[in-house]
Amino acid sequence: MNIKKLNDREEMATDNKLKMIYSELTELLNELKSKELKQSVVAFINEAVDEINTSTNSGKRLIKLVLEKQAAILHQVEKEHKIVQKNRYRNTWIFLGMTLIGVPIGAALGLSIGNIGLLGLGFPVGIAIGLLIGISLDKKALRDGRQLKTEIKNFLR
């Protein structure tokens, strides 16, 4: 079963944001064509493409639909095949490092010195640790052949 193509829309000529989002999704679909995916995942992707192609939405509603389907496709591919987009772990672990590592370090430092205003000192430490963890996980995914070559910038979370 092959992955279907996105149909071009007339409004892409005037809407640069829609054009950019469509090109990112097209690039993602082209890259997924080269991967060996389960039939259920290909069927899921084709359903999403069909829904976009047959949608009568335009403007912001169409952009929202495309972003939702793109996010769903990425989630399904990651869930079923552990294939992730470029810098996926880095972006996730910067946030996790700041909140799960930086806040406790800052709180401990602030409470031990008696000045809770030092809570913010833990944030850069947590970001740095999270960045290191994320980069190492991204490198591992690349070595294992589980990383896409593209990074989706307009990713709906």
N, C-alpha and C positions, 0 to 999 in steps of 0.2 A: 504494500500500500504506500503510495507516495503522498508527501505533504503538499497540500494545495497552495496556489499562489493568491496573493492579495490582489484584488482588482483596483486599478487606479480610479480616483475620483476627480470630478471636474473641479471641485473647490480646492484641490491641492495646488492649483495654479496661483491662487490668491492667498491661501493660508499657509504661511511658512512653518508655523508650529505643527500643523497637521502633516505637512510634507516631511518634516524632520522625524516625527513620531512614526509615520508610515515607513520611512526609509530604515529606521532602527528595527522595526518589526520585520520588514522584508529581509534585512541582513540576518536577523536571528533565525528566521525560517530557512533561509538558504544554508546557514551553518548547521542547523539541525538536520537538514537533508543528508548531510555527509555522515551523520552519526547513525549507529544501528540502534533504533528505538523499538520498544515493544509495540505491537499492533494497537494495543489499547491507548498508548500515549499518542501515536500517530492519529488515531481516530479522535482523540480529545483535541488535538491541535487542529485537525480539519474541521471539527465542529466550531471551534472558536473563529477560524478563518471564514467559514460559511456565515456565521452570525455577523461578522464585520462586513462581509461582502453584500449581504442582503439587507443590512440596516438602512433605514430611511433617515436616521439621525444626521444632523449636520452641525458644524461649528463645535462649540464646547462639549455638547453631548456626544458627538462622534469621537472627539479626542478622549473623553472619559471612558467610553466603551473600548476604544483601542488600547488604552493604558490598562484597563481592567483585564482584558483578554491577554495582553502581553504578560502581565503579572501572573495570571493563572497558568499560562503556558510554562513560564519559568519555574513556578512552584511545582507543577506536575513533573517536569523533567528532573528537577532536583530531587523530588520525593521518590520517583521511580528508578532513576539511573544515577543519582548523586552527581549529575552534571551541573556545574554552577557557572555563573557569568564571571567575567574577569573582575578581580578585586572584591568579590562577594564577601569573603571572610574578613578582609581588611576593613571594609566599611562597617560590618557588623561589630567587629571586635573593638573598634575605636570607641563606639558608644558603650559597649559592655565593660570595657576597661575603665572608662571614666566613671560609670555608675557603680559597678560591682567591686572595683579595686580602688579607684581614686577616692570615692566618698569615705569608705572605712579608714583608709590611710589618713586622709585629712581630718576626720573626726577624732581618730586616736591621737594624732599630733596636737590638734587643738585642745582636746581635753587634758592631755598630759602636761601641756604647758600652761593651761588655764585660760587660754584665749581662743574661743571657738571661732573667731574671725580667721584663724589659720586653716579653716576647713577647705578653702579654695586651693591650698597648696597641694592637696592630694590629686586634683584634677589632671594637671600635666603629667604626673607620675602614672596615673591610671591610663591616660591616653597613650603614653609611650609604651607601657606594657601591653595594652590592647593592640596597638599597632604592630608590635613585634609578633604577638601571637597570630594575628590576622595574616600578616605577610607570610609567616611560616606555613600556615594552613593553605594559603593560596599557592605557594610554591609546591606543596605536596600534591594539591589537586592538579596542578600543571604537569608534574612528573607522572602522575597516574593517568593522564589523558582525560581528566574529568572537567577540564576548564574550557569554556568557550573563548574564542578569540576576541569577542566583542564585549564591551561594557555598556550596559543599558543605562543611559543617563536619566531618562524620563520614566523612572520606575515607580509605580504606585505601590505604596506599602500599606 
